Amino acid sequence: MSVHQRAKATVLERPRRPFRRGARALAALALAACAAGCWVPPPAPSVGRDPSDPSARTRPVGYRSTTAGYQRQRPAEPAPWREQNQSVGPQP
């Protein structure tokens, strides 16, 4: 029996399990995700006063208009293009 025929016979006799490796990897990933979710870091210590304390003082809130710096841009008549080009071009 040649090497080629032995390899072919080995492949044909072997039971086919195409998802075996993928299932193991998926199970390992799920186990790692569950293990990572079990550990929760302790909460960070709060600095200063407790924000849930109703007697805690806060800074006063001021009002600023969102349209305070707005300038209305009305349509203007077009100026002659030669004058506009000369005003922005290099000066002699």
C-alpha positions, 0 to 999 in steps of 0.5 A: 500500500502506498503512502498516498493510499494510506493517508487517504484511508486514514482520512476516510476512516477518521470520524468527522467533527468539523465544529469540535475545535470551534466548540472548545474555543467558544466554551473557553471564551464563555468561561473566561467571560463569566470569570471576568464578570465575577470580579468587580473592582471596589468603588473609588473613594469619593473625594470631598462631600457625598453628592447624595447628601441633600445638605451638600452645598453646590455652586450657584447656577448661572444663565448664559444665553446660547444666542448671545454672540449671534449676528444676523447675516442678511443677504447683501448686494454683490459688489463689483468683482474687480474691486473685490479681487483687488482688495484681497490681492497683493498690494503693489 
